[in-house]
């Protein structure tokens, strides 16, 4: 099929590259001349394991192209995906849909024959209806079907998630659109990937409800972690014990410094605002948002407490800046709030992250960046593990102890057993366990 992906950010680029890998003819369109020039030169603007290789292979095969010319690309397309940003709107927390509606109007102006226009961006319930109204009233001569097809990609595992999904949600009741979407995903459902067709509004809500539920599980286990510290229980064992119940499951039950990234913070907030507007408030999700906001700052206080109650004039080494491993995404990363709390307390903060330091430099204050964990740990009064990158899972504690000013480890991801760190002479502080 001839597919156009409008927006070459994380979702658009991953989705477009994977669809090209299925054998479709894909063009990724973006308004940013800098981004398109970089992609045409073989430079991938985001870090995602496996993505660069897939882009290179399909560029070579002639199935994947990049363009700034939306009109020409859309005119020849069977299916056009809208994958532009929907950031939280300043002032009220609603999703900013201005990019979505602008893209929809440009697409409608360019289509020639019957075209399926698909919202891949995460959009509030009713967005598809509004896009359809725009098409019907402003472009009545265009033959367009509007479909919702939310993405469920995990950063760091997006290629696998796209090619081996647990579900593909498609919101449409138009027979022609159903046929087109079946063809788009035909390479997947030959491998029994479950296509789930439903109403468009239902599809839009599924995305928000899924992310809100996962965010709620994270906030739940973080509150249980706080209780564990007071009671002398072990949150990891509690999580394992409840996760063995198949009704609960063990995913997203890892206590830590709170959730971040491009999805959970803005999606939970947008769902809360939508629910309030329709007079059906979601109290559980409202509380989830509040718990997570407070959680990040509390982790900063936890580090300060581990340093004896004050970090003024002390050096603190931060391991991991991105909101999760295997990405360079710094959006709403817990490290931002933790570091700010330390800077407010007068600490000298040194940091290292395998992929996120370039992005972090525009977000953080006077932080010194190092080349590896041992570089930033020299003369430090504490090491803080904020993001659980694999290379932090086998640190040489003997080497660290020789160079640090004070042997203190604050493990906000619980990646080490306390006994393993303590036997090297470190004071070890974790989450959800009695220190």
Residue pairs with C-beta under 8 A, 6 or more apart in sequence:
1 24
1 25
1 78
1 79
1 180
1 183
1 184
2 24
2 25
2 76
2 77
2 78
2 79
3 16
3 19
3 24
3 25
3 26
3 27
3 77
3 78
3 79
3 80
3 81
3 184
4 26
4 27
4 28
4 29
4 70
4 73
4 74
4 77
4 79
4 80
4 81
5 12
5 13
5 15
5 16
5 19
5 26
5 27
5 28
5 29
5 81
5 83
5 120
6 12
6 29
6 70
6 74
6 80
6 81
6 82
6 83
6 84
6 103
6 106
6 107
7 29
7 30
7 82
7 83
7 84
7 85
7 99
7 103
7 121
8 16
8 28
8 29
8 30
8 32
8 35
8 36
8 39
8 66
8 83
9 30
9 46
9 83
9 84
9 85
10 46
10 48
10 153
10 155
10 158
10 262
10 329
11 83
11 120
11 121
11 151
11 153
12 28
12 30
12 81
12 83
12 84
12 120
13 28
13 39
13 44
13 45
13 46
13 51
13 55
14 48
14 51
14 153
14 158
14 159
14 162
15 81
15 83
15 120
15 151
15 153
15 162
16 26
16 27
16 28
16 64
16 81
16 83
17 26
17 51
17 54
17 55
17 58
17 64
18 54
18 159
18 162
18 163
19 26
19 184
20 26
20 54
20 58
20 61
20 63
20 64
21 54
21 57
21 58
21 63
21 163
22 187
22 188
23 63
23 187
24 63
24 184
25 63
26 58
26 63
26 64
26 65
27 64
27 65
27 66
27 67
27 73
27 77
28 39
28 64
28 65
28 66
28 67
29 66
29 67
29 68
29 69
29 70
29 73
29 74
30 36
30 66
30 68
31 68
33 68
35 45
36 66
36 67
36 68
38 44
38 45
39 45
39 55
39 66
40 66
42 55
42 56
42 59
44 51
44 52
44 55
46 327
46 328
46 329
47 326
47 327
47 328
47 355
48 155
48 156
48 158
48 159
48 326
48 327
49 156
49 157
49 159
49 326
50 159
51 158
51 159
54 159
55 64
58 64
59 65
67 73
70 106
70 107
70 110
71 106
71 109
71 110
72 110
73 110
74 80
74 106
74 107
74 110
74 111
74 115
75 110
75 111
75 112
77 111
77 115
78 115
78 116
78 180
79 115
79 116
79 117
79 118
79 180
79 181
79 184
80 107
80 111
80 115
80 116
80 117
80 118
81 118
81 119
81 120
81 149
82 100
82 103
82 104
82 107
82 117
82 118
82 119
82 120
82 121
83 120
83 121
83 151
84 99
84 100
84 103
84 121
85 96
85 99
85 121
86 95
86 96
86 97
86 99
86 100
86 121
86 122
86 123
86 266
86 270
87 95
87 96
87 266
88 94
88 95
88 96
88 265
88 266
88 269
88 270
89 95
89 96
92 273
93 269
93 270
93 272
93 273
94 124
94 270
94 273
94 274
95 122
95 123
95 124
95 266
95 270
97 123
97 124
97 127
97 130
99 121
100 119
100 121
100 123
100 127
100 131
101 130
101 131
101 134
104 117
104 131
104 134
104 135
105 134
105 138
107 115
107 117
108 117
108 134
108 135
108 138
108 139
108 142
108 144
109 139
111 142
111 143
111 144
113 143
114 143
114 144
114 145
114 176
115 142
115 143
115 144
115 145
116 144
116 145
116 147
116 176
116 177
116 180
116 181
117 131
117 135
117 144
117 145
117 146
117 147
118 146
118 147
118 148
118 149
118 181
119 127
119 128
119 131
119 146
119 147
119 148
119 149
119 150
119 204
120 149
120 150
120 151
122 150
122 151
122 207
122 208
122 211
122 263
122 267
122 270
123 148
123 204
124 204
124 208
124 270
124 271
124 274
125 201
125 204
125 205
125 208
125 274
126 201
126 204
127 204
128 146
128 147
128 148
128 171
128 200
128 201
128 204
129 200
129 201
131 146
132 146
135 142
135 144
135 146
145 172
145 174
145 176
145 177
145 180
146 172
146 200
147 170
147 171
147 172
147 174
147 177
147 181
147 200
148 169
148 170
148 171
148 172
148 200
148 203
148 204
149 168
149 169
149 170
149 171
149 181
149 203
150 169
150 203
150 204
150 206
150 207
151 207
152 161
152 165
152 166
152 167
152 169
152 207
152 210
153 161
153 162
154 161
155 261
155 262
155 324
155 326
155 327
155 329
156 324
156 325
156 326
156 327
157 326
163 188
164 191
164 193
165 188
165 193
165 194
166 194
167 193
167 194
167 196
168 185
168 188
168 189
168 193
168 194
168 195
168 196
169 196
169 198
169 203
169 206
169 207
170 178
170 181
170 195
170 196
170 197
170 198
170 203
171 197
171 198
171 199
171 200
171 201
171 202
171 203
171 204
172 178
172 181
172 197
172 200
172 203
173 199
173 200
178 197
181 195
182 189
182 195
185 193
185 195
189 195
198 206
207 267
208 267
208 270
208 271
208 274
209 271
211 263
211 264
211 267
211 268
211 271
212 267
212 268
212 271
212 282
212 285
212 288
214 251
214 252
214 264
215 259
215 264
215 267
215 268
215 285
215 288
215 292
216 284
216 285
216 288
217 251
217 252
217 253
218 252
218 254
218 256
218 258
218 259
218 264
218 292
219 258
219 259
219 287
219 288
219 291
219 292
219 295
220 253
221 235
221 239
221 252
221 253
221 254
221 255
221 432
222 255
222 256
222 258
222 291
222 292
222 295
222 431
223 291
224 235
224 238
224 239
224 255
224 432
225 235
225 255
225 431
225 432
226 432
227 233
228 234
228 235
228 238
228 432
228 433
228 434
229 432
229 433
229 434
229 435
232 434
233 432
233 434
234 432
234 433
235 255
235 414
235 431
235 432
235 433
236 255
236 414
236 432
236 433
238 432
239 250
239 253
239 254
239 255
240 250
242 248
242 253
243 249
243 250
243 251
243 253
244 250
254 413
254 414
255 414
255 431
255 432
256 334
256 412
256 413
256 414
256 431
257 295
257 296
257 299
257 334
257 335
257 338
257 386
257 412
257 413
257 431
258 292
258 293
258 295
258 296
258 299
258 334
259 265
259 292
259 323
259 334
260 296
260 323
260 324
260 331
260 332
260 333
260 334
261 323
261 324
261 329
261 331
261 332
261 333
262 329
262 331
262 332
264 292
264 332
265 292
265 331
265 332
266 332
268 285
268 288
268 289
268 292
269 289
271 282
271 285
272 281
272 282
272 285
272 286
272 289
275 281
275 282
275 285
295 334
296 334
296 336
296 337
296 338
297 337
297 341
299 334
299 337
299 338
299 341
299 412
300 337
300 338
300 339
300 340
300 341
300 342
300 345
301 341
302 410
302 412
302 429
302 431
303 311
303 316
303 338
303 341
303 342
303 382
303 384
303 410
304 310
304 311
304 341
304 342
304 345
306 382
306 408
306 410
306 427
306 429
306 435
307 314
307 316
307 381
307 382
307 408
310 345
310 346
311 342
311 345
311 346
311 347
311 381
312 345
312 346
312 347
313 346
313 347
313 348
314 346
314 347
314 348
314 381
314 382
315 347
315 348
315 349
315 350
315 379
315 380
315 381
315 405
316 342
316 347
316 348
316 349
316 350
316 380
316 381
316 382
316 384
317 350
317 351
317 352
317 370
317 373
317 376
317 377
317 380
317 382
317 383
317 384
318 335
318 338
318 339
318 349
318 350
318 351
318 352
318 367
318 376
318 384
318 386
319 351
319 352
319 353
319 373
319 376
319 383
319 384
319 385
319 386
319 387
319 389
319 392
320 335
320 352
320 353
320 356
320 385
320 386
320 387
320 388
320 389
320 392
321 330
321 333
321 335
321 351
321 353
321 356
321 357
321 360
321 364
321 386
321 387
322 328
322 329
322 330
322 333
322 335
322 353
322 355
322 356
322 359
322 387
323 329
323 330
323 331
323 332
323 333
323 334
323 335
323 387
324 387
324 388
325 387
325 388
325 389
325 390
326 355
326 389
327 355
327 356
328 355
328 356
328 358
328 359
329 356
329 359
330 336
330 356
330 359
330 360
330 363
333 356
333 387
334 386
334 412
335 351
335 360
335 386
335 387
336 363
336 364
338 384
338 386
338 412
339 349
339 351
339 364
339 365
339 367
340 364
340 365
342 349
343 349
343 365
343 366
343 367
348 368
349 366
349 367
349 368
350 367
350 368
350 369
350 370
350 376
350 380
351 357
351 360
351 364
351 367
351 368
351 369
351 370
351 376
352 369
352 370
352 371
352 372
352 373
352 375
352 376
353 360
353 387
353 389
354 389
354 391
356 387
357 369
360 367
360 369
361 369
368 376
369 376
370 376
373 383
373 391
373 392
373 395
373 400
374 396
374 399
374 400
374 403
377 383
377 400
377 403
377 404
378 403
378 404
379 403
379 404
379 405
380 404
380 405
380 406
381 404
381 405
381 406
381 408
382 406
382 408
382 409
382 410
383 400
383 404
383 408
383 409
383 410
384 409
384 410
384 412
385 392
385 409
385 410
385 411
385 412
385 413
385 415
386 412
386 413
387 413
388 413
388 415
392 415
393 415
393 416
397 421
397 424
397 426
398 424
400 407
401 407
401 424
401 425
401 426
407 424
407 425
407 426
407 427
408 426
408 427
408 429
409 416
409 421
409 426
409 427
409 428
409 429
410 429
411 421
411 428
411 429
411 430
411 431
412 431
413 431
414 430
414 431
414 432
414 433
416 428
416 430
418 428
418 430
418 433
421 428
422 428
428 435
429 435
